[in-house]
Amino acid sequence: MHFLIDLENVHSEGLKGCRFLKQYDTIEFFYSENVRKIDAYRLEQVEQSGCNVKFYKLKSPGKNALDFYIVSRLGQLTAENKDAEIAIISKDNGFQSCIEYYDEFSDKTYPVILASDMRSAITRTKNPVCK
């Protein structure tokens, strides 16, 4: 599964459920200067999973700028692999319109999931590993 994490919005709470990560999962963290810290034990769980991790720091602040990064990355991922299971981890409901667009107009096999944390996203996948 591919997780796009809006750290500015969910902070460390968005990583709840990261203990269920598998080696083939990918987490992409999107953050700005407003993100001061992430709980170390959550990052240790991510590291122990062996999953792929990427970080994207916002270069130019502005209203919804980080959201545009996330939506742009979502477009890249769906173009690369229509079978990818993707979750946006954010409490920002503005992503819902983007998700509706992908569900209606893309040839993605699975819908894009919007959840406030990783555990919630994982339980809504095709084959959830946690209950």
Secondary structure, 3 states (H helix, E strand, C coil): CEEEEEHHHHHHHHHCCHHHCCCCCEEEEEECCCCCCCCHHHHHHHHHHCCEEEEEECCCCCCCHHHHHHHHHHHHHHHHCCCCCEEEECCCCCHHHHHHHHHHHCCCCCCCEEECCHHHHHHCCCCCCCC
